[in-house]
Amino acid sequence: MYLKLNGVELNCAAGERWSDALAKLPEGVEGALGVVVRGSTKSLNDEVEEYAQARTLTYADEEGRRIYERSIQFVFLTAAHRLYPGERVRIRHSFAQGLYIDLPNLRVKEPIVRRLAEEMRAIVDADLPVEKLSVSTEDAQEYFARTGQTDRLRILGYRRFKHFTLYRIDGLEDYFYGEMVPSTGMTDVFELRAYGEGILLQMPDVKNPAKPAKFVDLPHLLHTYTEAAEWHAILNVENAADLNDMVVNRKLREFIRVNEALQERKIERIADQFIASGALLLLIAGPSSSGKTTFSHRLSIALRTQGLRPVKVSLDDYYLDRDSIPREPDGSVDLERIETLDVELLCDHLLRLLRGESVEVPEFDFKSGKRMPHTHTFRVEPAQPIIIEGIHGLNPRLTATVPESLKFRVYISPLTMLNLDDHNRIRTTDARLLRRIVRDNLFRGTKPEDTMAMWASVRRGEENYIFPFQEKADAMFNSALTYELCIMKKYAYPQLLSVTPESPHYTMARRLVKFLNYIQTADVEDEIPVNSILREFIGGCCFYKDED
């Protein structure tokens, strides 16, 4: 049969696998982890398809990195099963370029981590096959019941397909929603360390996959994740099955009220922190779809309840003319660089405002890409807080001349802690992308494919201009709402299903569809407060309504 792999025409026999086709390429492909065929990700162990046009996936590809992550995660689970049979293992969340893992019934210490690392290395060195099994739902339920995996058993009850895929390493079977590498020997780059009360499994470095990513200590971020786990304990929810049960049993309304109350309480605590700090400049930053605008409004209200009258300074007014912005080596313009802002003028204005002086603020016309010829006068009263919200809010360069004692920084991000089950997490980036898809479609008329087309650029901007400064925050706010996925599914799911295999974004769309298949849709939007973070994405937010 004829096919094309990486643009090279190949002749393969029936029954040959993509790994066989890979070996026939004249120059081969170093570090291949899978292939993508008509937008669908395939294992190197899958049989080739006649007339298919495919390309290989490596660690340089987002989908390739996900294949590697699932595979090394399974190696960890196999090692834990060998050393501590019957112990619960929870893959909690991402952390820098790694995974944070919890063994809730074990007190994690260095000797445990060392034993696990040695066992993982032995499994990798043995190059054991990662077998792919297609089983019926009934057989899977019997296996999970027999092995005590109740979280899997419960989530299976919400899956509407009769067959699905299990993977097996050395007799241990598990489910992951995505492809794996063919054998454990392909996951030889990792590092394990004790961190906090859990274990950090470091992935290969994105820029140099031959080595594990360098460990980065992020205590503020770890604390925020720990706080989110405490919220989940208060809410009595651990995984998607818990959420689904509330939807089915009509218990979600009270859950929404408590979830929103927890966020409101956190906002009030941040307001208290700001007041106690003596600062006057409140800087807010976070990645795309974090709910920064709604959060800044709610924080402003919390400050007003304590007698303050905060005002907002818009960074949009300080953009430089587009034709004066330095260009990238390829001639393009990166509009997310801090060099797009007149930082010198902003710093001068902030200092003068904090001294009680008036300033003439420019106005930027986004249609022409230039400043307007006129300005508007702006002044603040003594002790009146100034709020600045934007991508560069935590970057020291933005407010370099303002005394540190006058600044208070807040980092906001929806750090998703609700997972499908103990071993399949829902990524924060995927949850943010869902928010962005829904908002762009509802309020900007943007098709989901257009939003997905921009996502890689958005993510690069976050990696370059937001994440490096998150630990500089004086406070962090997790804007994720545990109930939001069962609301967002109603909006996002039909849009994602409309993306066809011919689209270059089909892989991304299917990835989102796969985990949404496990989430029940809830029709309780009348319960969502008008000042909820979620309203910024589904509509009905009170902060976007004109006064009567």
N, C-alpha and C positions, 0 to 999 in steps of 0.2 A: 504494500500500500504506500501511496505517496503522501507526503506531508511537508510542511515547511516549519523549521525551527530556527529562530533568530535570523530569519530571512534566507536560510540555506535549505534548498530542496533535498529531501532525504527519501530513500526507499527502505521501508521497514516491513518486516514480516508480521503477519497476524499474530497477536499474542505478545509481541515485544512491548517493553515498557518505555516510559519516557527516559529513564536512566540509560537504556540501550540506545535510544535515539541520540542522547547527549554524547555518548561515546563515539558516535559517528561524525560529529562535527569536526572539521579539519583542525581547528585550534582549541576545541574544547571550551569549557566555561569553568573557571575557578570559583569554587564556593557556591555552586548551584544548590538551591534548597527545594525548588519546585518549579512548576511551569504555570503559565496562565494561557488558557485556550478560550477564545471568544468571551473573555471577561471572567471566566470561572477558573479558580485556582485548583490545580491538580497536583497530586503527589507524584514524585518521581517513580513511585511503584505502580501508578495507574497505567493501564494499557494505552498505547498510542491510538489516535483516531485518524482515520483516513481523510485526506484533504484538509486536515486541521492546519491552522496557522498559529503557532505558539511561540512564546518567548520565555526564557528562563528567568527565574526569580532568585536574587541573591540577597545578602544582608543589606545591600544598598537600597533595596525596595522595601516599602512599608509592609507589603504582604509577605515578603521574604523574612523580615524581622519577626513577624507574627508566627510564622511557621517555626522559626528557631525557638522563640519564647515558649510556645506550647510544648515543643519537644524536650527542651531542657527542664521544663517544669515537670514533665512526665518522668524524666530521669530522677529528679529530686523525689517525687512521690514513690518511685520504685525503691530508692535507697531508704526512705523513711519506712516503707512497708517491710523491708528486709530487717531493719534494725529495731523498729518499734511497731511490730504488727498489731493492728487494731487501734493504734493511736490516731486521733483526728488531726488532719492537716488542713489548714485554711489558707488559700492564696488570697491575701487581703486586697492589695492594691499595688500600683506601680510606685516606684520611688526613685527619682532621677533615672538612670539607665539600669534599673533593676526591678525586682519584685520583692515586696515585703510579705513574709510568710509567718504564720502563727501556728504553733503547736500548743493549743490551749490547755492540754492536760500535762504538759511537761514544763519544767522550769528551765528555760533555755540558757545554757552556759557554754563556754568555749569548748569543753570536751565533747558535748553533744554535736556542736557545729563541726568540729574537726572530724568526728566519726562519720557524719553525714557526707562531708566533702570527700573523704577517702572512699566511701562506698560509691558515691557518684562517679568518682574517677575510675573505679574498678568497672562500673557498668559501661562507661564510655570506652574504656580500653578493650573491653570484651566485644565491642561492636555488635551488640545484640540486635536482632531484627525488631523493628517496630511494626507489628502486624496490624493490618486494617481489616476489621470484621464488619460485615453487614448482618445485623440481627433484628429480630422482630421486637416490638415494644414489650410483648409478654416475656420473652426470654431475658431482655434487659431488666425488667422489673424483678424477675425471679433471682437474677444474679445480684442485683443491688440489695434486695431483701436478705438474701443469704449472707452477704458480706457486711450487713449493717450500715449501708450507705443510705440512710433515710432521707438525706437532702436530695439525692438523685431520684429516689423513689417518688418523692413528692412533686418535683418539677416535671418528671416524666408524665404525670397525670395531666399536665397542661399542654403537652405537645400533641399536635393534631395529626402527626404522620405515623404510619404503621411500622415503618422500618427506619433505622438510623444506624450510624457508624460508631463502633467501639474500637479502641486501640488496645493492643496488648504488648507488654514487655515482660518476658520471663514469667508468664503466667498471671501477671497483674493486669486486669482489664479496667479501662476507664473511658469516660466520654469527654470529648473536647469539641467545641463547635468550630472546626477548621482542620486543615491538613497538617500532617506531620512529616518529618524526614524519614527515609527508609530504615535507618539504623542509628543506634545510639552513638556510634563513632563519629557522627557528623556534628555532635554537640560538645566538642572538646574545649570550647572557650567559655569559661565561667569562673566565678569566684564566690565563695560563701563566707559570711561573717555574721557574728552576733551583733544585733543593733536594736536598741531599745529593749523591749521585752520579746522580740521576735528574731527572725533571721532575714538577712538581706541577700538575695541571690542576684549577683551582678551579671548582666548580659555583656556580650561583646560591645566594644566601643563602636559607635556608628561610623566614626571617621577612620578607625583602624580596627576592623573586625577580628584581626588576628590576636588581639589582646582584650582582656576584660576591661570594661569601662572603669575609669578611676573613681574610687569611692569619694563621695561628697557628703559631708556631714551637714544635714539640714534640720537642726533641732526644732525650729519654729514650725516647719512643715510637718514633722513627725508629731509634734504636739497637737496640731490641728487635726491630723488624721485620728489621733487618739481620742480627741474630743468628739469627733464624728462617730467613733465606735461607741462612746458613752451615750451619745444621742440615740443610737440604734438600740442600745440596751434599754433606755427609757421608753422608746417606742415599741419595744418587744418585737423587733423584726431583724432577721439575719440575712434573708435571701429572697429571691423573686417569688418563691412559693408562698412565703409569709404574706407578701403584698397581694398576690393573686387570691389567697384565701379571703383577705379582707374585701376585695372587690366582689367575689362570688357571694360571700356571706353578708354583704351590704354593711360592712363595718368601716368603710373607708372615710366616711365623713368626719367622724371623731378623730381618726388618725390624722387627717389633714389639719384639723384645728390644733392638735398638739404639736405637729411638725412645724407649723407656722409660728406657734407660740415660742418654740425653742429658738427659732431664728430671731424673733423680735427681742427675746431676752438677751441674745448675744449682741445684737445691735445696740441695745441700751448699755451693755457692759463696755462696748467699744467707746460709746459716747462718754461714759464715766472715765475711761482711761485717758481720752483726749483732754477732758477738762482737768484731770489731776496732773497731766503733764505740763500744763501751763503754756502749751503751744498755741499758735494762732493760725498756722498754715496746715491744712488737712489735705494730704496727698493720697489719692486713691488710684490704684492700677490693678490690672488683671488681664488674663487672656480673653480672646473673643468669646462672646456668649456667656460671660460670667454674671451678667446682670448689674454691671457697674452703675448704670444710670439710675435704676430703681433703688439700688443700695444707697447711693449718695443722697437721694431724696429722703429715704427713710432715716438715714443717719442725721441729716439736717433737721428733720422733725424731732428726733430724739434730743438733739442739742437745744432746740427751741423750747422743749418742755422744761428745760433747766435754765431758762431765761436768756439764752444766747440767740443771736440773730445772724446765722451764717449766710454768706453770699458766695456765689460761684464765679470763678474766673474761667472763661472758656479758652482752651488751647487753640481752638479753631481760629481765633482772632490773631494768632501769632504765627501763622504759616507764612513762609517766605514765598515770593513769586516763583512759580514753577520753573521758569526759564533760568533762575539763578541757583537752582539746586544742583549740587554736584552729581554727575552721572556715574553709573557703575561701569566697570571695564567693558561690558558688552553694549554700552550706550543707553541702557535703560535707566529709569529713575525709580529708586526705592523710596516710596512715599511714607514708609514707616520709620525711616532713619530719623534720629533726633536732629540731624542737620537740616531737616525740612522746616524746623521751627526757628524763629528769631529768639534764641535763648538769651542773648545779651539784653535785648529789649525787655523780655519777660522778667528777667532777674532785676533789672533796674526798676520796673514798674512795681514788682512785689515789695522791694525794699522801701520804695516811696509810699506805697499804700500802707505798709505796716507802721510807717512813721506818721500816718494821718494825712498824707498829702493826696492831692488829686492827680490823676494821670489821664492822658489822651490815648485811649485804646484803639488800635486799628481795626478795620473790618475786612475780612477776606471773602472774595467772590469765587466760589468753587467752579462756576461756569467758565469764567475767563482764566482762572488759575492765578489771579493777581489780587493785590490789595486794592481796596476802594480808595478813592482820593480823600474821603472824609474820615473822621474819627468820632468817637463818643467819649464824653467825660465820665470817669469812674472814680469813686471814692468810698472808703469804708470808715465806719465810726471806730473810736478807740475800743480795743478788746473785742472787735467783731471778727469772728473766724472767717477765713477765706478757704474755700474748697476748690481744689483742682482735681479733675478726674480725667485720666487719659492713659494711653499706652506707656508713656515715659514718666508717669507720676513718681516712680520709685528710683529713677535714674538720678544719681547725685548731680549730674551736669545740669539738669533742668532748673535746679534751685541752688546752684553752687555758692552764690554770694549771700544767701539767707542763713543766718545763724542756726545751727542745729537745734538749739534750745527752743526755737520757734516752730519747728517742723514735727509733724506726726504723720507717719506713713501707714497706710492700710493696704494689704494685698487681699484681693478677692478672687476666688476660683471655685467652680462647682466640683468638689472632690468627691466623686461618686464612690460610695461605700457599699451600695446594694449590689450584690453579685447574684448570678444565676444559681450557683451552688458553691460548695466549698472549693471546687477546683476550676471553676469557670467564672472569671471576673467580667464585669461590665466596665469598659475603659472610660475614664473621664473624658478623653478626647472624643470618643464616639458619642457620649451623652451631650457634649458641647456641640458637636456637629449636628445632632438632631435638633437642638435648640436653634441653631443658625439656619438650618434648612426650613424649619417651620416659620420662623420670623421673616426670613427673606421672601418666602412665598406669599405669606399673608399681607405683608406691609410694603414690599418692594416689587411684587409681581415677578420675582426671580424664580426660574425653574430650578429644581433640585440639582440638576446636572451642572448648571452654572455656578451654584454655590459650591458644589464638590470640586469644580475646576479651580476655584480660588483657594481651596482649603490648604493645599501644600504650601502656597505662598504665605497664607495666614500663619501656618504652623512655623515656618521659617522665621517669620517676624517675631513670633512669641519666643522662640528659642534664642534669638539674638538680642531682643530688646526688653523682654519682660522677666523670664525665668531667672536670668543671672542676678536680678536684684530682689527676688522675693524674700530672701532671708534678711534684708535690710528693713523689713516692715516692723513697725511697733505692735501691730495687731494683724491677725489673719482672720478672714471670714469665709467660711465654707457656704457657698450659695446653692449647693445641691439640695434639692428637696426629695426625700426618699420616695414620695408618692408620684413624682412627676412623670415617670416613664409610662404609667398606665393612662395618663392624660395625653402626653405627647404622641403616643402611638396612633391615636385617632387621626391626627393631622399628618404625621410623617409617613405612616405605613403605605397609604395609597400612592403617595408621591414616589416612594422608593420602588414600589412594584411597577410603576410606569416606565422605569429605566430599562431599556432593552439590552440584550447581549451585545448588540452592535456598538453600544456606547462605550467610550473609553473609561467611563466611571461606573460601569456595571459591577465590577469587583467590589468597589466601595459600597455601592447600594446593597448588594447581596449580603455583605458582611453585617450591615445594620439590620437587614431583614431577618437574618438568622437568629439574632438574639431577641429581636422583637417578637418572633414567633412564640417565645416562652412567656410573654407579658400579656396579661389580660387588659382589655380596654375598659376604662371606667367613664361613665357619663355623669360626673358630679361637679361640673365646672361652676355651678351656682354656689358651691361651698368654698371656692377659692377666693380669698380676700382680694379686693381691688388694688391693694398695695403689695400683693405678693410678687416676689421675684419672677415667678412663672408668668405673670400677666404681661411682662415685657415681651414675651415670645408668642403667647396665644391671643393677646388682645384683652381689652377691658381694663387696662391699667389706669388708675385715677390720676397718675402724674402726667398723662398725655392728653387729658381732657381740658378743654377751655372752661374758664369760670362762667357760670350762668349770669 
